[in-house]
């Protein structure tokens, strides 16, 4: 390793780090407790808003229509067989219109 120069290593590191994006995103996620009749009960979305679109881990979307103290009720916008207990749900912060 006698052929490696500090200036070369430094230049390579600077080049690699120049394209690094250090922005972070924070997603509020919940967990499906129960699914039935096109409705999912979701725990963990304490800040969800009435009418907000949420996205399930399989890509299916739903609309928050019932806000309770410890869970929210979400109407699924597609077949409920793609959603199961324990699945992750993410807020989109978009209100359905």
Protein Blocks (a to p, Z undefined) as FASTA:
>chain_A
ZZpcfklmmmmmmmmmmmpccbdcdddddddfbdcehiacdehilmbcehiacddfkopa
cddfbdcfkbccdddebdfklpcehiacddehiacZZ
